Amino acid sequence: MKISTKSRYGLRAMLDIAQNYSGKPVSLKDIAMREEISELYLEQIFSILKKMKLIKSVKGSSGGYLLTNHPSEISVKSVLEALEGDISLTDDRGKNESEIQTFLYETLFREIDEKVSSLMKNTSLQELIDVNNQKSDEISTMYYI
């Protein structure tokens, strides 16, 4: 599975909103500027995320976008599935599979799918923010001689 540009940008934008999670809407223009993503492309992505109820829009001069849930309640998997659909690494199994295909699916590919799916399901936006903040703190406290 290769994660598309749409999904990578969508996840970055969701993280941007989550990092600025204060109950106030975050403008699309600000997200586009900080993340260096086309505002028009973000509009398309946000249309999907809004339809999937991961974000909501607020109209008006101080409008923008809000997460529908706390960042700790939004998984990476939910964002990627909203933008990609099925994110399985392997295709559905066909009826005319050889013994080797069946063997590989049952012993390797299914396990890979389950582990990747579990990792994405169990990783929230908040966890990614926390890891990023921790790395930033480590970098800022380094001393060079």
C-alpha positions, -999 to 999 in steps of 0.1 A, spaced: 0 0 0 12 34 -9 -4 63 9 -16 89 -16 -8 125 -16 -44 133 -7 -41 111 24 -7 125 34 -19 161 30 -52 152 48 -34 137 78 -10 167 79 -40 191 79 -58 171 106 -26 173 127 -24 210 121 -60 215 134 -53 192 163 -21 211 173 -42 243 173 -70 226 191 -83 253 214 -120 252 206 -116 280 181 -118 273 143 -86 271 123 -88 288 89 -81 268 58 -58 296 46 -36 293 78 -34 255 74 -25 258 37 2 284 46 17 265 75 17 231 57 26 246 22 -4 228 6 -26 243 -21 -57 259 -5 -78 245 -34 -65 210 -28 -72 213 9 -108 224 1 -113 191 -18 -98 171 11 -118 189 37 -150 183 18 -144 146 22 -133 149 59 -164 170 66 -187 144 49 -171 117 70 -177 138 101 -141 141 111 -142 179 109 -169 206 109 -169 240 94 -177 273 111 -189 301 89 -181 338 94 -152 361 97 -136 341 125 -147 308 109 -127 278 98 -125 242 108 -128 222 140 -123 186 148 -155 168 157 -138 150 185 -108 155 207 -75 146 190 -71 116 213 -103 102 199 -94 104 162 -72 76 149 -48 77 119 -68 48 105 -101 68 105 -85 97 86 -68 75 60 -100 53 55 -120 85 51 -97 96 23 -88 63 7 -115 39 15 -102 4 21 -66 6 32 -58 -31 32 -24 -40 18 -38 -70 -1 -67 -74 -24 -97 -95 -16 -90 -132 -20 -103 -147 -53 -119 -181 -57 -93 -194 -81 -62 -189 -60 -34 -214 -61 -22 -232 -30 8 -209 -28 -14 -178 -30 -36 -191 -3 -6 -200 19 10 -166 15 -23 -148 23 -30 -169 54 5 -169 68 20 -136 58 -3 -110 41 -32 -113 65 -8 -108 95 8 -78 78 -26 -63 72 -37 -69 108 -5 -53 123 -6 -23 100 -43 -18 107 -38 -22 144 -10 3 144 -31 29 125 -62 22 147 -42 26 179 -24 57 169 -44 89 176 -37 124 164 -29 133 200 -2 106 202 14 120 171 14 155 185 28 143 218 57 125 200 64 155 179 64 178 209 87 155 228 111 155 198 110 193 196 118 195 233 147 172 229 161 192 201 157 225 219 175 212 250 206 199 231 239 216 238 265 218 212 302 224 218 
